[in-house]
Amino acid sequence: MVTQQAETRGEKLKVAIKGNLSEVFLSLQGEGIWVGTPTVFVRMTGCHRRCRYCDTEFALVAEKQARVWLGWRISEPDLVVSNPVSLCDVTGWVQKAAGQVAKWVSFTGGEPLLQADFLAELGKELKELDFKILLETEGGLPDRLMKVLPFVDAVAADIKLPSTTGEPLDWGECERFLKTVARTQVQACVKIVVTTDIDEGEFCQAVDLLAKLHGSAVDCRVFRPITLILQPVTPARFVTETPSMGLLLRLASLAQMKLPDVRIVPQVHKLMQLP
Ligand code: SF4
Protein backbone atom coordinates (compact mmCIF):
# COMPACT_ATOMS: atom_id res chain seq x y z
CA MET A 1 0.00 0.00 0.00
CA VAL A 2 2.78 2.39 1.02
CA THR A 3 4.72 1.44 -2.14
CA GLN A 4 1.64 2.00 -4.28
CA GLN A 5 1.11 5.47 -2.77
CA ALA A 6 4.77 6.33 -3.35
CA GLU A 7 4.49 5.19 -6.99
CA THR A 8 1.38 7.33 -7.50
CA ARG A 9 3.17 10.33 -5.96
CA GLY A 10 6.12 9.67 -8.30
CA GLU A 11 3.85 9.56 -11.37
CA LYS A 12 2.11 12.79 -10.31
CA LEU A 13 5.51 14.45 -9.88
CA LYS A 14 6.54 13.42 -13.40
CA VAL A 15 3.41 15.05 -14.78
CA ALA A 16 3.97 18.19 -12.67
CA ILE A 17 7.60 18.77 -13.78
CA LYS A 18 7.46 20.77 -16.98
CA GLY A 19 9.81 22.23 -19.55
CA ASN A 20 9.62 24.35 -22.71
CA LEU A 21 10.65 22.49 -25.83
CA SER A 22 11.22 23.37 -29.45
CA GLU A 23 11.49 19.91 -31.03
CA VAL A 24 11.96 16.20 -30.42
CA PHE A 25 13.18 14.06 -33.32
CA LEU A 26 15.45 11.21 -34.38
CA SER A 27 18.43 11.98 -36.62
CA LEU A 28 22.18 11.43 -36.85
CA GLN A 29 24.56 13.41 -34.66
CA GLY A 30 26.25 15.76 -37.08
CA GLU A 31 28.84 17.54 -34.92
CA GLY A 32 31.91 16.85 -32.83
CA ILE A 33 33.34 13.47 -31.93
CA TRP A 34 30.00 11.67 -31.99
CA VAL A 35 29.31 12.25 -35.71
CA GLY A 36 27.10 9.56 -37.23
CA THR A 37 25.60 8.33 -33.96
CA PRO A 38 21.82 7.76 -34.22
CA THR A 39 20.45 10.21 -31.65
CA VAL A 40 17.15 11.54 -30.38
CA PHE A 41 17.40 15.32 -30.14
CA VAL A 42 15.51 17.09 -27.39
CA ARG A 43 15.79 20.72 -28.44
CA MET A 44 14.92 23.12 -25.65
CA THR A 45 13.53 26.49 -26.64
CA GLY A 46 15.04 29.86 -25.66
CA CYS A 47 18.60 31.20 -25.65
CA HIS A 48 20.28 34.14 -23.94
CA ARG A 49 22.80 34.53 -26.78
CA ARG A 50 22.45 35.88 -30.32
CA CYS A 51 25.36 34.40 -32.29
CA ARG A 52 25.75 35.87 -35.79
CA TYR A 53 25.81 32.37 -37.30
CA CYS A 54 22.98 30.77 -35.27
CA ASP A 55 21.26 28.04 -37.30
CA THR A 56 18.37 27.53 -34.86
CA GLU A 57 17.02 31.05 -34.89
CA PHE A 58 13.47 29.70 -34.40
CA ALA A 59 14.50 28.47 -30.93
CA LEU A 60 16.03 31.71 -29.65
CA VAL A 61 12.83 33.11 -28.18
CA ALA A 62 10.68 30.74 -26.14
CA GLU A 63 8.26 29.05 -28.55
CA LYS A 64 4.62 28.57 -27.61
CA GLN A 65 4.45 25.16 -29.24
CA ALA A 66 6.78 22.20 -29.62
CA ARG A 67 7.01 19.87 -32.60
CA VAL A 68 7.47 16.15 -32.07
CA TRP A 69 8.48 13.47 -34.56
CA LEU A 70 7.96 9.96 -33.13
CA GLY A 71 10.70 8.52 -35.33
CA TRP A 72 12.86 9.57 -38.28
CA ARG A 73 12.16 13.21 -39.08
CA ILE A 74 10.38 13.44 -42.40
CA SER A 75 7.65 15.82 -43.53
CA GLU A 76 5.24 17.17 -40.91
CA PRO A 77 5.60 16.47 -37.17
CA ASP A 78 3.50 13.71 -35.59
CA LEU A 79 2.50 16.04 -32.77
CA VAL A 80 2.34 19.78 -32.19
CA VAL A 81 1.86 20.45 -28.49
CA SER A 82 1.60 23.53 -26.30
CA ASN A 83 4.45 24.46 -23.99
CA PRO A 84 5.23 23.74 -21.22
CA VAL A 85 5.25 19.96 -21.62
CA SER A 86 5.51 17.35 -18.87
CA LEU A 87 8.52 15.22 -18.04
CA CYS A 88 6.31 12.19 -18.46
CA ASP A 89 5.35 13.15 -22.02
CA VAL A 90 8.91 13.95 -23.08
CA THR A 91 10.19 10.62 -21.74
CA GLY A 92 7.51 8.78 -23.73
CA TRP A 93 8.28 10.72 -26.95
CA VAL A 94 12.00 10.02 -26.63
CA GLN A 95 11.37 6.28 -26.21
CA LYS A 96 9.09 6.21 -29.28
CA ALA A 97 11.45 8.33 -31.42
CA ALA A 98 14.45 6.20 -30.41
CA GLY A 99 12.77 2.93 -31.41
CA GLN A 100 15.39 0.19 -31.63
CA VAL A 101 18.06 2.40 -33.16
CA ALA A 102 18.99 5.34 -30.91
CA LYS A 103 20.85 4.75 -27.68
CA TRP A 104 21.86 8.40 -27.31
CA VAL A 105 19.78 11.45 -26.47
CA SER A 106 21.08 14.96 -27.07
CA PHE A 107 19.99 17.87 -24.88
CA THR A 108 20.37 20.81 -27.24
CA GLY A 109 18.79 24.15 -27.99
CA GLY A 110 18.56 27.10 -27.94
CA GLU A 111 20.55 26.87 -24.73
CA PRO A 112 19.47 23.74 -22.83
CA LEU A 113 21.06 24.80 -19.52
CA LEU A 114 18.57 27.65 -19.18
CA GLN A 115 16.21 24.84 -18.11
CA ALA A 116 18.75 22.92 -16.02
CA ASP A 117 16.27 21.78 -13.34
CA PHE A 118 14.00 20.19 -15.92
CA LEU A 119 16.92 18.55 -17.73
CA ALA A 120 18.30 17.12 -14.49
CA GLU A 121 14.95 15.37 -13.91
CA LEU A 122 14.69 14.27 -17.54
CA GLY A 123 18.30 13.04 -17.52
CA LYS A 124 17.60 10.99 -14.38
CA GLU A 125 14.55 9.36 -16.03
CA LEU A 126 16.35 8.62 -19.29
CA LYS A 127 19.39 7.15 -17.54
CA GLU A 128 17.04 4.72 -15.78
CA LEU A 129 15.87 3.69 -19.25
CA ASP A 130 19.53 3.04 -20.25
CA PHE A 131 19.91 5.99 -22.61
CA LYS A 132 23.23 7.81 -22.85
CA ILE A 133 22.97 11.58 -22.65
CA LEU A 134 24.97 14.21 -24.53
CA LEU A 135 24.68 17.83 -23.41
CA GLU A 136 25.33 20.35 -26.22
CA THR A 137 25.82 23.81 -24.75
CA GLU A 138 27.30 27.25 -25.41
CA GLY A 139 29.60 26.58 -22.45
CA GLY A 140 29.13 29.65 -20.26
CA LEU A 141 26.76 28.61 -17.46
CA PRO A 142 28.87 26.59 -14.97
CA ASP A 143 26.45 26.82 -12.02
CA ARG A 144 23.61 25.38 -14.07
CA LEU A 145 25.94 22.72 -15.48
CA MET A 146 26.46 21.35 -11.97
CA LYS A 147 22.77 20.43 -11.74
CA VAL A 148 22.81 18.41 -14.97
CA LEU A 149 26.30 16.85 -14.88
CA PRO A 150 25.37 13.86 -12.68
CA PHE A 151 22.93 12.73 -15.39
CA VAL A 152 25.00 13.16 -18.57
CA ASP A 153 27.62 10.90 -20.19
CA ALA A 154 29.13 13.48 -22.50
CA VAL A 155 29.41 17.23 -22.94
CA ALA A 156 29.99 19.21 -26.14
CA ALA A 157 30.76 22.81 -25.15
CA ASP A 158 31.52 25.79 -27.33
CA ILE A 159 34.07 28.50 -26.75
CA LYS A 160 32.17 31.41 -28.30
CA LEU A 161 34.84 33.76 -29.62
CA PRO A 162 33.57 37.36 -29.80
CA SER A 163 35.00 37.84 -33.31
CA THR A 164 32.84 34.98 -34.60
CA THR A 165 29.63 35.43 -32.59
CA GLY A 166 29.54 39.26 -32.56
CA GLU A 167 29.01 39.10 -28.76
CA PRO A 168 31.26 39.47 -25.71
CA LEU A 169 32.58 36.35 -23.96
CA ASP A 170 33.00 36.02 -20.20
CA TRP A 171 36.34 34.17 -20.24
CA GLY A 172 36.18 33.60 -16.45
CA GLU A 173 32.86 31.74 -16.66
CA CYS A 174 34.09 29.85 -19.71
CA GLU A 175 37.15 28.66 -17.76
CA ARG A 176 35.05 27.72 -14.73
CA PHE A 177 32.73 25.72 -17.01
CA LEU A 178 35.55 23.81 -18.69
CA LYS A 179 37.32 23.14 -15.39
CA THR A 180 34.11 21.65 -14.01
CA VAL A 181 33.83 19.33 -17.03
CA ALA A 182 37.53 18.36 -16.95
CA ARG A 183 37.27 17.30 -13.29
CA THR A 184 34.56 14.74 -14.06
CA GLN A 185 34.65 11.44 -15.92
CA VAL A 186 32.31 12.54 -18.73
CA GLN A 187 33.49 12.35 -22.34
CA ALA A 188 33.99 15.88 -23.62
CA CYS A 189 34.84 17.94 -26.64
CA VAL A 190 35.14 21.68 -27.12
CA LYS A 191 34.00 23.31 -30.33
CA ILE A 192 35.14 26.57 -31.84
CA VAL A 193 33.14 27.76 -34.83
CA VAL A 194 35.49 29.23 -37.42
CA THR A 195 34.32 32.19 -39.48
CA THR A 196 36.34 34.04 -42.14
CA ASP A 197 36.90 36.94 -39.72
CA ILE A 198 37.99 34.92 -36.67
CA ASP A 199 40.52 36.78 -34.53
CA GLU A 200 43.66 34.66 -34.19
CA GLY A 201 44.54 36.34 -30.89
CA GLU A 202 41.22 35.22 -29.41
CA PHE A 203 41.69 31.77 -30.91
CA CYS A 204 45.12 31.43 -29.28
CA GLN A 205 43.66 32.62 -25.95
CA ALA A 206 41.12 29.77 -26.16
CA VAL A 207 43.85 27.25 -27.01
CA ASP A 208 45.94 28.50 -24.06
CA LEU A 209 42.94 28.05 -21.77
CA LEU A 210 42.50 24.44 -22.91
CA ALA A 211 46.25 23.79 -22.68
CA LYS A 212 46.24 25.12 -19.12
CA LEU A 213 43.41 22.73 -18.21
CA HIS A 214 45.23 19.88 -19.91
CA GLY A 215 48.43 20.59 -17.96
CA SER A 216 46.79 20.91 -14.55
CA ALA A 217 44.62 17.88 -15.14
CA VAL A 218 47.62 15.72 -16.07
CA ASP A 219 49.29 16.79 -12.83
CA CYS A 220 46.39 15.64 -10.68
CA ARG A 221 45.83 12.48 -12.82
CA VAL A 222 42.11 12.97 -13.36
CA PHE A 223 42.33 14.14 -16.94
CA ARG A 224 40.18 12.83 -19.71
CA PRO A 225 41.45 14.44 -22.91
CA ILE A 226 39.18 17.19 -24.25
CA THR A 227 39.19 17.11 -28.05
CA LEU A 228 39.17 20.50 -29.78
CA ILE A 229 36.87 20.62 -32.79
CA LEU A 230 37.31 23.39 -35.34
CA GLN A 231 33.93 23.66 -37.03
CA PRO A 232 33.88 25.69 -40.25
CA VAL A 233 30.77 27.85 -40.05
CA THR A 234 27.74 26.83 -42.11
CA PRO A 235 26.28 30.06 -43.55
CA ALA A 236 23.24 31.09 -41.48
CA ARG A 237 21.67 34.22 -40.02
CA PHE A 238 24.17 37.07 -40.70
CA VAL A 239 27.04 34.91 -41.94
CA THR A 240 27.31 34.15 -45.65
CA GLU A 241 30.90 32.99 -46.19
CA THR A 242 32.72 29.82 -45.17
CA PRO A 243 36.39 29.85 -44.12
CA SER A 244 39.08 28.58 -46.51
CA MET A 245 40.90 25.30 -45.95
CA GLY A 246 44.08 27.37 -45.61
CA LEU A 247 42.65 29.26 -42.62
CA LEU A 248 41.37 26.04 -41.01
CA LEU A 249 44.72 24.30 -41.40
CA ARG A 250 46.62 27.30 -40.02
CA LEU A 251 44.41 27.36 -36.92
CA ALA A 252 44.70 23.58 -36.53
CA SER A 253 48.50 23.77 -36.67
CA LEU A 254 48.52 26.56 -34.05
CA ALA A 255 46.29 24.49 -31.75
CA GLN A 256 48.27 21.28 -32.28
CA MET A 257 51.37 22.94 -30.85
CA LYS A 258 49.66 22.89 -27.44
CA LEU A 259 46.82 20.34 -27.56
CA PRO A 260 46.90 16.57 -28.10
CA ASP A 261 43.72 16.12 -30.18
CA VAL A 262 42.56 18.74 -32.70
CA ARG A 263 40.12 17.96 -35.52
CA ILE A 264 38.41 19.89 -38.30
CA VAL A 265 34.79 18.66 -38.51
CA PRO A 266 32.02 20.43 -40.48
CA GLN A 267 28.33 20.06 -39.63
CA VAL A 268 27.91 16.65 -41.27
CA HIS A 269 24.10 16.61 -40.88
CA LYS A 270 23.94 19.74 -43.02
CA LEU A 271 26.06 18.06 -45.73
CA MET A 272 23.64 15.09 -45.61
CA GLN A 273 20.64 17.48 -45.61
CA LEU A 274 19.41 16.10 -42.30
CA PRO A 275 17.77 18.18 -39.56
S1 SF4 B 1 24.26 29.81 -28.30
FE1 SF4 B 1 23.57 28.39 -29.88
S2 SF4 B 1 21.34 28.62 -29.93
FE2 SF4 B 1 22.15 30.39 -28.81
S3 SF4 B 1 22.38 31.98 -30.37
FE3 SF4 B 1 24.36 30.93 -30.22
S4 SF4 B 1 24.29 29.31 -31.81
FE4 SF4 B 1 22.16 30.02 -31.45
Residues whose N, C-alpha, C, O or C-beta is under 5 A from the ligand:
A	BS01	SF4	C47 R49 R50 C51 C54 G109 G110 E111 E138
